[in-house]
């Protein structure tokens, strides 16, 4: 599994996985090293629209060219991803996980599920409940009252262990499902 940052506005992140290298079990994916450990989907390097300052990964929305989706260099199995996020007014983004970089896939969102990151109240298009912030995009909605107002930090944990997927948002269990079984297949088909 690779972790994807899809046009996030502000983001800090750590991941815990059996592959972790330090004695705490956590790998810091943002921090003093800038964007070391990240690359563009199916391309080397990072475009100049992305930056990391004081451990916060961000995308400069004023730079219309050179964006692209960024993914981790490392690959992970079961994981616990902890991060804080906030968006600017009108923003739409997400975190796609279980990303596969292969010739069979032209886009990140073709390869894995997405944790939705969006401005619930200021996005210009009408949103379905399953398209709101912290939802498992287009599959399972997160209660809107779990999300802080636009411009405020939200604390999130995404856990995947032996197929069980959970989103914990601001201390509340927002989404819980099991991947890769008949129920999941039916959910995706719908």
C-alpha positions as CSV (number, residue, x, y, z in Angstrom):
1,X,0.0,0.0,0.0
2,X,1.2,3.5,-0.8
3,X,-0.3,6.5,0.8
4,X,-1.4,9.3,-1.5
5,X,-1.9,13.0,-0.8
6,X,-4.3,14.3,-3.4
7,X,-4.1,18.1,-3.5
8,X,-4.2,18.6,0.2
9,X,-4.2,22.1,1.5
10,X,-2.6,21.6,4.9
11,X,-1.5,18.2,6.2
12,X,0.7,16.7,8.9
13,X,1.1,12.9,9.0
14,X,2.6,9.9,10.8
15,X,2.1,6.2,10.0
16,X,2.6,3.2,12.1
17,X,3.1,-0.1,10.4
18,X,5.0,-3.4,10.9
19,X,7.5,-1.9,8.4
20,X,8.4,1.0,10.7
21,X,12.1,1.5,11.3
22,X,12.4,3.4,14.6
23,X,11.8,2.0,18.1
24,X,8.5,3.8,18.6
25,X,6.9,2.0,15.6
26,X,6.0,5.3,13.9
27,X,7.3,6.7,10.6
28,X,7.0,10.4,10.3
29,X,5.8,11.3,6.7
30,X,6.1,15.0,7.2
31,X,8.7,17.1,8.9
32,X,12.1,18.6,8.8
33,X,13.1,16.6,5.8
34,X,10.7,18.5,3.6
35,X,9.1,16.2,1.0
36,X,11.8,13.5,1.3
37,X,10.0,10.1,1.0
38,X,7.3,11.4,-1.5
39,X,7.1,11.4,-5.3
40,X,4.5,12.2,-8.0
41,X,2.2,9.3,-8.9
42,X,4.1,7.2,-11.5
43,X,6.8,9.9,-11.8
44,X,10.1,10.7,-10.0
45,X,10.3,13.9,-7.9
46,X,7.9,16.5,-6.7
47,X,6.4,19.4,-8.6
48,X,6.9,23.0,-7.2
49,X,3.3,23.5,-6.2
50,X,3.9,21.1,-3.2
51,X,6.0,22.1,-0.2
52,X,6.6,21.2,3.4
53,X,7.2,23.9,6.0
54,X,7.5,23.2,9.8
55,X,6.2,19.6,9.2
56,X,3.0,20.8,7.3
57,X,2.7,19.5,3.7
58,X,0.7,21.9,1.6
59,X,-0.3,22.6,-2.0
60,X,0.0,26.2,-3.3
61,X,-3.5,26.7,-4.8
62,X,-2.2,29.7,-6.8
63,X,0.2,27.4,-8.8
64,X,-2.2,25.9,-11.5
65,X,0.6,24.0,-13.2
66,X,2.9,21.4,-11.7
67,X,0.5,19.9,-9.2
68,X,0.0,16.2,-9.6
69,X,-0.8,13.7,-6.9
70,X,2.0,12.7,-4.5
71,X,2.5,9.3,-3.0
72,X,4.9,7.8,-0.4
73,X,8.1,6.2,-1.7
74,X,7.6,3.4,0.9
75,X,5.0,0.7,0.6
76,X,3.0,-0.4,3.7
77,X,0.8,-3.4,4.6
78,X,-1.6,-3.0,7.6
79,X,-1.3,0.5,9.0
80,X,-2.4,3.2,11.3
81,X,-2.2,6.6,9.7
82,X,-2.5,9.6,12.0
83,X,-2.8,13.1,10.6
84,X,-4.2,16.6,11.1
85,X,-5.9,18.4,8.2
86,X,-7.7,21.6,7.3
87,X,-8.9,23.1,4.1
88,X,-9.3,26.5,2.7
89,X,-12.7,27.8,1.6
90,X,-14.0,25.9,-1.5
91,X,-11.3,23.2,-1.4
92,X,-11.7,19.6,-2.5
93,X,-9.1,17.0,-1.9
94,X,-8.6,13.6,-0.4
95,X,-6.2,10.8,0.8
96,X,-6.3,7.7,-1.3
97,X,-4.7,4.7,0.2
98,X,-3.8,1.2,-1.1
99,X,-2.5,3.1,-4.2
100,X,-1.1,0.9,-6.9
101,X,1.5,2.4,-9.4
102,X,1.1,0.2,-12.4
103,X,0.6,0.6,-16.1
104,X,-2.9,-0.7,-15.6
105,X,-3.9,2.5,-13.7
106,X,-3.9,6.0,-15.1
107,X,-5.1,7.8,-12.0
108,X,-4.6,7.4,-8.3
109,X,-8.3,7.2,-7.5
110,X,-8.6,4.2,-9.8
111,X,-6.4,2.2,-7.5
112,X,-7.7,2.6,-3.9
113,X,-10.3,4.0,-1.5
114,X,-10.4,7.6,-0.6
115,X,-10.7,9.5,2.7
116,X,-12.5,12.7,1.5
117,X,-11.1,16.1,2.4
118,X,-13.4,18.9,1.3
119,X,-15.0,22.2,2.5
120,X,-18.4,20.9,3.4
121,X,-20.0,24.3,3.5
122,X,-18.1,26.3,0.9
123,X,-17.6,23.9,-1.9
124,X,-19.4,25.3,-5.0
125,X,-21.2,22.1,-6.0
126,X,-23.9,20.2,-4.2
127,X,-22.5,17.3,-2.2
128,X,-24.1,14.0,-1.5
129,X,-23.7,12.8,2.2
130,X,-21.0,10.2,1.0
131,X,-19.0,13.0,-0.6
132,X,-18.6,15.1,2.6
133,X,-15.4,15.5,4.6
134,X,-14.1,12.4,6.3
135,X,-16.4,10.0,4.4
136,X,-15.1,6.9,2.7
137,X,-15.7,8.7,-0.6
138,X,-18.9,7.7,-2.4
139,X,-19.3,4.7,-0.2
140,X,-19.9,5.5,3.5
141,X,-20.7,8.9,4.9
142,X,-19.1,10.6,8.0
143,X,-21.6,12.5,10.2
144,X,-21.1,16.1,9.3
145,X,-21.2,17.2,12.9
146,X,-17.8,15.4,13.4
147,X,-16.0,17.9,11.2
148,X,-14.7,21.2,12.5
149,X,-15.4,24.4,10.5
150,X,-13.4,25.3,7.4
151,X,-9.9,26.6,8.4
152,X,-9.8,24.6,11.7
153,X,-7.6,21.5,12.2
154,X,-9.3,18.1,12.3
155,X,-7.4,15.2,13.9
156,X,-7.9,11.8,12.1
157,X,-6.7,8.2,12.3
158,X,-7.2,5.8,9.5
159,X,-6.6,2.2,10.6
160,X,-6.4,-0.9,8.3
161,X,-5.8,-4.2,10.0
162,X,-6.6,-7.6,8.4
163,X,-9.1,-5.9,6.1
164,X,-11.0,-4.0,8.8
165,X,-11.0,-0.3,8.0
166,X,-11.8,2.5,10.4
167,X,-11.8,6.3,10.2
168,X,-11.6,8.1,13.6
169,X,-12.3,11.8,13.2
170,X,-11.8,14.2,16.1
171,X,-12.1,11.3,18.6
172,X,-15.3,9.8,17.0
173,X,-15.6,6.6,15.1
174,X,-16.8,8.0,11.7
175,X,-16.5,5.0,9.4
176,X,-16.1,1.3,10.0
177,X,-16.2,-1.4,7.3
178,X,-14.4,-4.6,6.2
179,X,-12.6,-4.6,2.8
180,X,-12.4,-7.4,0.3
181,X,-15.4,-9.5,1.4
182,X,-18.8,-9.9,-0.3
183,X,-20.2,-6.8,1.7
184,X,-17.4,-4.7,0.4
185,X,-17.9,-5.9,-3.2
186,X,-21.6,-5.0,-2.9
187,X,-20.8,-1.6,-1.5
188,X,-18.3,-0.8,-4.3
189,X,-20.7,-2.2,-7.0
190,X,-23.4,0.2,-5.7
